[in-house]
Amino acid sequence: MARWTAREIPGLGGRNAVVTGAGEGVGLHTALELVRYGARVVIASRDRGKGEAAAARIRAETGGKGGGSVEWLPLDLGDLSSVERFATGFSAAHDGLDLLVNNAGVMALPRGLTADGFERQFGVNHLGHFALTGLLLPVLLARPGARVVTVTSGLHRSGRMDFDDLMGERRYGRLRAYTQSKLANVLFALELHRRVTGAGADLVSAVAHPGVARTNLARTGNPMQGLLVTLAKLPAQSAAAGALPSLYAATAAGVLGGEAFGPDGFAERRGHPTRIRPAAQAYDRVAARRLWETSEELTGVRFSAFDRGEVRP
Ligand SMILES: NC(=O)c1ccc[n+]([C@@H]2O[C@H](COP(=O)([O-])OP(=O)(O)OC[C@H]3O[C@@H](n4cnc5c(N)ncnc54)[C@H](OP(=O)(O)O)[C@@H]3O)[C@@H](O)[C@H]2O)c1
């Protein structure tokens, strides 16, 4: 994969893709390249204005060549009823889903709650995507070789799962909650891979992180913190470059379930996509199982197609 770029994306004609949080940032550039190479992409995010502007920009930049198309549909990962509405609507309108990119995210917010009462960073970054993936599992399984790419951060390496205080009720730190949620992304993706394998399903679950990319992710509402984050990002790469690890995981030949991708430069901050090894705590199977069971309980979403054996040929 030496110096892989988006120009190496294979033809994606006839493929359906959902990219969460693709109204801007890394997700927008992920969606743009998928459309350019012929995929039918749904931008799934909260803000209609941003989502529709992104879709218009993608149409203008790709010129409708190669059969690709793009539309925006509302999804609030911080509201399980919205996640359910999105999954039900998508599944009714499409006979299968080839690619789900769990990209949306919030970072370092002051403590707040989702509509269902979950701490916001854990709720949006992890639980919302857990529920979305589970509810879309039947349409994913309808397409052999479908891929789920879950977007994490290099900061997952500082993450610790605090199962006794998952929602930060007793002790909350903005960055601590973020790194926990990004570790949860990796634990989820690797556990999904193990469950796919156990069930004999034909689905690839992979992980990607963008390095450090210039986006609006660090808008925390605190101007001082915003400034510090901006300074820390000075050597950052473009959002388009940040999308390459996701695009590689989503489209390149030979990607295996359980693999992870990030930039190949110093400290995985920038560069071309390469295989990376997540932190040791991301391979903690006991924690992964506990997170999965807790997520099922909290969201009420079960990946029951695996249990019912519906996936065997
Ligand atoms: N930029 C970096 O340097 C960096 C580094 C490491 C990891 N990452 C990861 O990369 C991913 C993309 O981040 P980015 O930098 O592109 O950030 P961004 O520009 O802020 O984009 C994030 C998107 O997530 C969407 N979103 C936020 N809350 C949502 C919700 N409740 N429901 C649905 N969508 C929601 C937002 O759209 P709406 O407001 O329209 O909903 C927004 O468009 C995130 O998972 C982030 O953790 C980024």
The ligand as an SDF file (V2000), in Angstrom:
LIG
                    3D

 48 52  0  0  0  0  0  0  0  0999 V2000
   -9.8760   15.7160   13.0680 N   0  0  0  0  0  0  0  0  0  0  0  0
   -8.9970   15.0020   13.7270 C   0  0  0  0  0  0  0  0  0  0  0  0
   -7.8290   15.3980   13.8880 O   0  0  0  0  0  0  0  0  0  0  0  0
   -9.3790   13.6740   14.3040 C   0  0  0  0  0  0  0  0  0  0  0  0
   -8.4050   12.9690   15.0040 C   0  0  0  0  0  0  0  0  0  0  0  0
   -8.7100   11.7050   15.5010 C   0  0  0  0  0  0  0  0  0  0  0  0
   -9.9710   11.1640   15.2930 C   0  0  0  0  0  0  0  0  0  0  0  0
  -10.9170   11.8800   14.6310 N   0  0  0  0  0  0  0  0  0  0  0  0
  -12.2300   11.2520   14.4280 C   0  0  0  0  0  0  0  0  0  0  0  0
  -12.6500   11.4280   13.0970 O   0  0  0  0  0  0  0  0  0  0  0  0
  -14.0840   11.4560   13.0500 C   0  0  0  0  0  0  0  0  0  0  0  0
  -14.5360   12.6460   12.2260 C   0  0  0  0  0  0  0  0  0  0  0  0
  -14.1280   13.8260   12.8970 O   0  0  0  0  0  0  0  0  0  0  0  0
  -13.8630   15.2200   12.1590 P   0  0  0  0  0  0  0  0  0  0  0  0
  -12.5570   15.6830   12.6150 O   0  0  0  0  0  0  0  0  0  0  0  0
  -14.1910   15.1290   10.7330 O   0  0  0  0  0  0  0  0  0  0  0  0
  -14.9580   16.1180   12.9450 O   0  0  0  0  0  0  0  0  0  0  0  0
  -16.0420   17.1770   12.4480 P   0  0  0  0  0  0  0  0  0  0  0  0
  -15.5410   17.9720   11.3040 O   0  0  0  0  0  0  0  0  0  0  0  0
  -16.4880   17.8660   13.6820 O   0  0  0  0  0  0  0  0  0  0  0  0
  -17.2050   16.2270   11.9230 O   0  0  0  0  0  0  0  0  0  0  0  0
  -17.9020   15.3910   12.8080 C   0  0  0  0  0  0  0  0  0  0  0  0
  -19.2960   15.1950   12.3190 C   0  0  0  0  0  0  0  0  0  0  0  0
  -20.0040   14.3730   13.2760 O   0  0  0  0  0  0  0  0  0  0  0  0
  -21.3530   14.7580   13.2230 C   0  0  0  0  0  0  0  0  0  0  0  0
  -22.0280   14.5190   14.4820 N   0  0  0  0  0  0  0  0  0  0  0  0
  -21.7270   15.0480   15.6980 C   0  0  0  0  0  0  0  0  0  0  0  0
  -22.6480   14.6540   16.5890 N   0  0  0  0  0  0  0  0  0  0  0  0
  -23.5230   13.8600   15.9220 C   0  0  0  0  0  0  0  0  0  0  0  0
  -24.7050   13.1820   16.2990 C   0  0  0  0  0  0  0  0  0  0  0  0
  -25.1960   13.2470   17.5330 N   0  0  0  0  0  0  0  0  0  0  0  0
  -25.3540   12.4620   15.3630 N   0  0  0  0  0  0  0  0  0  0  0  0
  -24.9000   12.4000   14.0960 C   0  0  0  0  0  0  0  0  0  0  0  0
  -23.7980   13.0400   13.6770 N   0  0  0  0  0  0  0  0  0  0  0  0
  -23.1320   13.7650   14.5840 C   0  0  0  0  0  0  0  0  0  0  0  0
  -21.3770   16.2700   12.9260 C   0  0  0  0  0  0  0  0  0  0  0  0
  -22.4490   16.5690   12.0590 O   0  0  0  0  0  0  0  0  0  0  0  0
  -23.8140   17.2550   12.5570 P   0  0  0  0  0  0  0  0  0  0  0  0
  -23.4350   18.3440   13.4880 O   0  0  0  0  0  0  0  0  0  0  0  0
  -24.5060   17.6920   11.3280 O   0  0  0  0  0  0  0  0  0  0  0  0
  -24.5810   16.1370   13.2270 O   0  0  0  0  0  0  0  0  0  0  0  0
  -20.0880   16.4980   12.1880 C   0  0  0  0  0  0  0  0  0  0  0  0
  -20.3330   16.7290   10.8220 O   0  0  0  0  0  0  0  0  0  0  0  0
  -14.5560   11.4740   14.5080 C   0  0  0  0  0  0  0  0  0  0  0  0
  -14.9540   10.1750   14.8700 O   0  0  0  0  0  0  0  0  0  0  0  0
  -13.3170   11.8760   15.2780 C   0  0  0  0  0  0  0  0  0  0  0  0
  -13.3100   11.3420   16.6010 O   0  0  0  0  0  0  0  0  0  0  0  0
  -10.6460   13.1240   14.1240 C   0  0  0  0  0  0  0  0  0  0  0  0
  1  2  1  0
  2  3  2  0
  2  4  1  0
  4  5  1  0
  4 48  2  0
  5  6  2  0
  6  7  1  0
  7  8  2  0
  8  9  1  0
  8 48  1  0
  9 10  1  0
  9 46  1  0
 10 11  1  0
 11 12  1  0
 11 44  1  0
 12 13  1  0
 13 14  1  0
 14 15  2  0
 14 16  1  0
 14 17  1  0
 17 18  1  0
 18 19  2  0
 18 20  1  0
 18 21  1  0
 21 22  1  0
 22 23  1  0
 23 24  1  0
 23 42  1  0
 24 25  1  0
 25 26  1  0
 25 36  1  0
 26 27  1  0
 26 35  1  0
 27 28  2  0
 28 29  1  0
 29 30  1  0
 29 35  2  0
 30 31  1  0
 30 32  2  0
 32 33  1  0
 33 34  2  0
 34 35  1  0
 36 37  1  0
 36 42  1  0
 37 38  1  0
 38 39  2  0
 38 40  1  0
 38 41  1  0
 42 43  1  0
 44 45  1  0
 44 46  1  0
 46 47  1  0
M  CHG  2   8   1  16  -1
M  END
$$$$
